[in-house]
Structures are given as C-alpha cells and as structure tokens.
Amino acid sequence: MSTESDRVRVWLVERGYNNRGLIILKYATPEGDRIFRKELASQVVDMDTVTAAKDVSPDDLETVDETDEQKRYATEATRMAEEHDPDDRI
C-alpha cells in the first residue's frame, strides 16, 4: 500500500468518450511516459470533479510505450502545469 508521499502527480492530457457512454480521462506524468486512466459515466461527471492534476499511486499508472504518444502527453502535461493549478476544475 502506498503512502501519501509515494503519490505521483499527473496532469490531464486527454478527454474522450467510448461507445458505452463513458467519459475517458487520461492523466500523464510530466515526462509523458506513464498515464493514469479514469472512466466515468457521463451522468456523474458533475459530481466527480475533473481537475487539472491528480496525485495517484504509482501502482495505478500504465506505461506509455509509443514515443510519439509520450511526446504528445509530455507536451500537454507541461502546458497544463504551466497554465493551471492542480485543483483547477477543467
């Protein structure tokens, strides 16, 4: 079990939808090499605050293998970090 100090800050880099009516949020590390993926029912998005950043357990991160995707995520994570406070609602 990870402690609060073990948490990793990730930034919102992508928001999409799937054919099941779920909103898919992707948060990436500043390097773009790992992502945290969260799926939400569209009905609960207002109740579950979508923020610019989240602090998550390293165990909840997936590796991003594709170099172009890593670069895109790194660019977007950096932009979000420069333009928003972590708790800003997005």
N, C-alpha and C positions, 0 to 999 in steps of 0.2 A: 504494500500500500504506500502510495507516495504522500509526502508531506507538502504543506503549502510552499516550502522553499524549493521543492523539487519541480514546481509547476513551470511550464514553458509558455511564454506569451506568443500568441498567434494573432494575425490580423486578417480581417475579412477581405478575401480576394475574388470571390466569385459567388454569385447567387443564381440559381436556376430552378427549373421545375421538371418533374418527371410525369410520366403518363398515369401515375396513380394519384395525382393531385397533391403531391408533396413538394414543399419548397426545400431545395438542397442548398445548404450554405457550406462554403469551403473557407477555412481559415488557414493561413500558411505562416510558417516561420519566416523571419526576415531574409533568410538565405534561400527560401523557396524550395528547400529540399524535403520538407515534411509538411503534411497537411492534417488538419482536424476537420472531419466531415460531420455535418449535423443535418438530419432530416426532420422537417416539421410539417405537420398538417397545416394547410393554409388557414384553417379556422382558428388555430391557436397562435398565429404569428403575433397578433396584437397583445396576447397575454405573455408571451415569451419574448423578452426584449432582445432584439438583434443589435448588438453593439459593434463598434469598430474593432475591438480586440477582445480576446478571452485568454484566461490563464488556464491551461489544461495539463493534465497528467501526461508525461512522456509516453506512457503506455497507450494513450488514446490517439497517438499520431501515426499516420501512414507515411511510408517513404514515397517520394515522387522520383520515379526513375528517368523520365524523359527530360533531357536537357532543356529543350525549348519551353516546356511547361515549367520547369524550375525557374528559368529566367523570367517568364511572364509572372509567375507568382511572386518572385523576389521584387520585381519592379512594382507590382501592385501593393504588396505589403509595405514597402518603403514609402510609397505615396500615401497610403492610409496613415502610417505612423507620423508622417510629416504634417498631414492636414487635420488629423483628428486626435482627440484624447481617447484613451482606451474605452472609457464608459460612454462615449457619444453614441446616441441611438442612430442607427443607419437604416 
